[in-house]
Amino acid sequence: MLKSGRHTLAPEQPAAALVSGTPTLQVRDLRAGYGRITGIDGISLTVSAGELVALLGANGAGKSTFLRAVSGMIKPWSGSVHLRGDDVTGQRSDRLVRAGMAHVPEGRRVLPTLTVEENLRLGAFARRGDGDVDADLDGVIARFEPLRERRNQKAGTLSGGEQQMLAIGRALMARPTILLLDEPSLGLSPRLVGEVFALIRDLASEGLTILLVEQNVKQGLGCADRGYLLSTGSVVMTGSAKELLADPAVVGSYLGARGRDA
């Protein structure tokens, strides 16, 4: 079971950014892909400080490609990425972590031969004199009850749900300004999906800025402030979570005829 608790690892937004209204993340006309295959084609998206924004769509819509281009895992072909007003387009992932961006990739990607604690400590690799890593480690483990019981256990022996907790905890160890989550419900049982999304809601309620990529539209919009719907690499709809859940096109295409009442 996931344990709720006060999140204290994310740094406060700079006062200048809050006064000026500078978004935490601003992406403009981003294009990227693999070889000659276009994955995303001109996506623009904004995430303000303290927001939880969901990027939704079916398999192959370009969601994961977008996160990879934003977080430095692949180089964008064109467009721009600004983090708290600074142009970080095409920068390496390690530099983006130091700038305040943490990315939890699809499939979790924990290091299976290392222990839970060792995986978590790796999340703080980019920090330089930024608080007490040991105290933050204790705080993360206290939040995830199963991890506390398996602190010295190899990560590869954890269940899928426990590995997802570990991947999120590792990202929190970086004290991110914005957390990018790629399909956190993938491969989990319905019970664990509910627990993971409860955790995401807790983090958002504590002020952490989150960009959530999710195929499960109902779950994604259920915890988001706003949403963007992707189809074949482009944004086809955007609005508040409430507006999107009430839109007949969204209900018919993504939730089914009874989606609003399910």
Residue pairs with C-beta under 8 A, 6 or more apart in sequence:
1 145
1 146
1 195
2 143
2 144
2 145
2 165
2 195
2 196
2 198
2 199
3 142
3 143
3 144
3 145
4 143
4 198
4 199
4 202
5 139
5 142
5 143
5 202
6 206
7 143
7 172
7 202
7 203
7 206
7 207
7 208
8 136
8 139
9 136
9 139
9 140
9 172
9 173
9 175
9 176
10 172
10 175
10 176
10 177
10 207
10 208
10 209
11 100
11 130
11 175
11 177
13 24
13 49
13 50
13 84
13 177
14 84
16 22
17 24
17 49
17 84
17 85
18 49
20 85
21 48
22 84
22 85
23 46
23 47
23 48
23 49
23 82
24 47
24 48
24 49
24 51
24 83
24 84
24 177
24 178
24 209
25 45
25 46
25 47
25 70
25 81
25 82
25 83
25 101
25 178
25 209
25 211
26 45
26 46
26 47
26 81
26 82
27 43
27 44
27 45
27 46
27 70
27 79
27 80
27 81
27 82
28 44
28 79
28 80
28 82
29 42
29 43
29 44
29 78
29 79
29 80
30 40
30 42
30 43
30 44
30 66
30 69
30 70
30 76
30 78
30 79
30 80
30 81
31 38
31 40
31 41
31 42
31 43
31 76
31 77
31 78
31 79
32 39
32 40
32 65
32 66
32 68
32 69
32 74
32 75
32 76
32 77
33 39
33 40
33 65
33 77
34 65
34 74
38 233
39 62
39 65
39 66
39 69
39 233
40 62
40 65
40 66
40 69
40 230
40 233
40 234
41 62
41 232
41 233
41 234
42 79
42 234
43 62
43 66
43 79
43 230
43 233
43 234
43 235
44 235
45 53
45 55
45 66
45 211
45 228
45 235
47 53
47 178
47 209
47 210
47 211
48 209
49 209
50 204
50 207
50 208
50 209
51 209
51 210
51 225
51 226
52 200
52 204
52 209
52 210
52 212
52 223
52 224
52 225
53 210
53 211
53 212
53 224
53 225
53 226
53 227
53 228
54 212
54 213
54 214
54 220
54 221
54 223
54 224
54 226
54 227
54 228
54 241
55 63
55 66
55 67
55 211
55 212
55 213
55 214
55 227
55 228
55 230
56 63
56 213
56 214
56 215
56 217
56 220
56 221
56 227
56 228
56 229
56 230
56 254
57 63
57 215
57 229
57 230
57 231
58 215
58 231
58 254
59 215
60 232
61 230
61 231
61 232
61 233
62 230
62 232
62 233
62 234
63 182
63 183
63 213
63 214
63 215
63 230
64 105
64 106
64 182
64 183
64 213
65 74
65 233
66 213
66 230
67 73
67 103
67 105
67 180
67 182
67 211
67 213
68 74
69 75
69 76
69 81
70 81
70 101
70 180
71 93
71 96
71 101
71 103
71 180
72 88
72 90
72 91
72 92
72 93
72 94
72 95
72 96
73 93
73 103
73 105
75 90
76 89
76 90
79 89
80 87
80 89
81 87
81 88
81 89
81 90
82 88
82 89
83 96
83 99
83 100
83 101
83 177
83 178
84 99
84 100
84 177
86 99
88 95
88 96
88 99
88 101
91 99
93 103
94 126
97 125
97 126
97 174
97 176
98 126
98 128
99 177
100 175
100 176
100 177
100 178
101 176
101 177
101 178
101 180
102 123
102 171
102 172
102 174
102 176
102 178
102 179
102 180
103 171
103 180
103 182
104 167
104 168
104 170
104 171
104 179
104 180
104 181
104 182
104 184
105 167
105 182
106 182
106 183
106 186
106 213
107 183
107 186
108 160
108 163
108 164
108 166
108 167
109 167
110 119
110 155
110 156
110 158
110 163
110 166
110 167
110 170
111 118
111 119
111 122
111 155
112 154
112 155
112 156
112 157
113 154
113 155
113 156
114 122
114 154
114 155
115 151
115 152
115 153
115 154
115 155
116 141
116 147
116 150
116 151
116 152
116 153
116 155
116 158
116 166
117 137
117 141
117 151
117 152
119 155
119 166
119 170
120 137
120 140
120 141
120 147
120 166
120 169
120 170
120 173
121 133
121 137
121 173
122 170
122 173
123 169
123 170
123 171
123 172
123 173
123 174
124 133
124 136
124 137
124 173
124 174
124 175
126 174
127 133
127 174
127 175
130 175
131 175
133 173
136 172
136 173
136 175
137 173
140 147
140 169
140 172
140 173
141 147
141 148
141 151
141 169
142 148
143 169
143 199
144 165
144 166
144 169
146 158
146 161
146 162
146 165
147 162
147 165
147 166
147 169
150 158
150 162
155 163
155 166
158 166
160 187
160 188
160 192
161 188
161 189
161 192
161 195
161 196
164 184
164 188
164 192
164 196
165 196
165 199
168 179
168 181
168 184
168 196
168 199
171 179
172 179
176 208
177 209
178 209
178 210
178 211
179 203
179 208
179 209
179 210
179 211
180 210
180 211
180 213
181 200
181 210
181 211
181 212
181 213
181 214
182 213
183 213
183 214
183 215
184 196
184 197
184 200
184 212
184 214
185 193
185 196
185 197
185 214
185 215
185 216
185 219
186 215
188 196
193 216
193 219
197 219
197 222
197 223
200 210
200 212
200 223
201 223
203 210
204 210
204 223
212 220
212 223
212 224
214 220
217 229
217 250
217 254
217 255
218 245
218 254
218 255
218 259
218 262
220 227
221 227
221 241
221 244
221 245
222 241
222 245
224 241
225 240
225 241
226 238
226 239
226 240
226 241
227 238
227 239
227 240
227 241
227 244
228 235
228 237
228 238
229 235
229 236
229 237
229 238
229 244
229 250
229 254
230 236
237 244
237 247
237 249
237 250
239 247
244 250
245 251
245 255
245 260
246 260
250 259
251 257
251 259
251 260
255 262
256 262
